[in-house]
Amino acid sequence: MKTSPSVYLNVTSCIVNAIAYIVNAIACIVNAIAYIVNAMACIVNVMAYIVNVMAYIVNVMACIVNAMACIVKSRQTSAVLYWCMELTH
């Protein structure tokens, strides 16, 4: 009994389809890994941005505290000067 050429063709096309399926699956996995890496990089960038914003807020708060300390010192100085002027008059 001879095997017809169509059987060989079917087997060959089946093997080719299986290889193509495996290649597509590998490409899909590679794309998924690349997507995850990009997502992680995005999260890291967002975290860095949040840290920068927090540092900016801390700097602004420090500036406000320094300004308040400066105002308190100037008021103390003016109070001392006023007291000295009261003593001298």
C-alpha positions as CSV (number, residue, x, y, z in Angstrom):
1,M,0.0,0.0,0.0
2,K,1.4,3.3,-1.1
3,T,1.1,6.5,0.9
4,S,-0.5,9.3,-1.2
5,P,1.4,12.6,-1.6
6,S,-1.5,14.5,0.1
7,V,-0.7,12.7,3.4
8,Y,3.0,13.9,3.2
9,L,1.7,17.4,2.4
10,N,-0.7,17.3,5.4
11,V,2.0,16.0,7.8
12,T,4.5,18.7,6.5
13,S,1.9,21.5,6.9
14,C,1.1,20.3,10.3
15,I,4.7,20.4,11.4
16,V,5.1,23.9,9.8
17,N,2.0,25.0,11.7
18,A,3.3,23.6,14.9
19,I,6.7,25.4,14.5
20,A,4.9,28.6,13.6
21,Y,2.7,28.2,16.7
22,I,5.8,27.7,19.0
23,V,7.5,30.8,17.4
24,N,4.4,32.9,18.0
25,A,4.2,31.7,21.6
26,I,7.8,32.6,22.2
27,A,7.3,36.0,20.6
28,C,4.2,36.5,22.8
29,I,6.2,35.7,25.9
30,V,9.0,38.1,24.9
31,N,6.4,40.8,24.3
32,A,4.9,40.1,27.7
33,I,8.3,40.4,29.4
34,A,9.0,43.6,27.5
35,Y,5.6,45.0,28.6
36,I,6.4,44.1,32.2
37,V,9.8,45.7,32.1
38,N,8.3,48.9,30.6
39,A,5.6,48.9,33.3
40,M,8.3,48.6,36.0
41,A,10.3,51.4,34.4
42,C,7.1,53.6,34.4
43,I,6.5,52.8,38.1
44,V,10.1,53.7,39.0
45,N,9.7,57.0,37.1
46,V,6.5,57.8,38.9
47,M,8.1,57.0,42.2
48,A,11.1,59.2,41.4
49,Y,8.7,62.0,40.5
50,I,6.8,61.6,43.8
51,V,10.1,61.6,45.7
52,N,11.1,64.8,43.8
53,V,7.7,66.4,44.7
54,M,8.1,65.5,48.3
55,A,11.7,66.9,48.4
56,Y,10.3,70.1,46.9
57,I,7.5,70.3,49.5
58,V,10.2,69.7,52.3
59,N,12.3,72.5,50.8
60,V,9.3,74.9,50.7
61,M,8.4,74.0,54.3
62,A,12.1,74.6,55.4
63,C,11.9,77.9,53.6
64,I,8.7,78.9,55.5
65,V,10.2,77.8,58.8
66,N,13.4,79.9,58.1
67,A,11.2,82.9,57.2
68,M,9.2,82.5,60.4
69,A,12.4,82.2,62.5
70,C,13.7,85.3,60.7
71,I,10.4,87.2,61.6
72,V,10.6,86.0,65.2
73,K,14.3,87.1,65.5
74,S,13.5,90.5,63.9
75,R,10.6,91.0,66.4
76,Q,12.8,90.0,69.3
77,T,15.4,92.5,68.1
78,S,12.8,95.3,67.7
79,A,11.5,94.5,71.2
80,V,15.0,94.7,72.7
81,L,15.6,98.0,70.8
82,Y,12.3,99.3,72.1
83,W,13.1,98.3,75.6
84,C,16.5,99.9,75.4
85,M,14.9,103.1,74.1
86,E,12.5,103.1,77.0
87,L,15.4,102.7,79.4
88,T,17.3,105.6,77.9
89,H,14.4,108.0,77.9
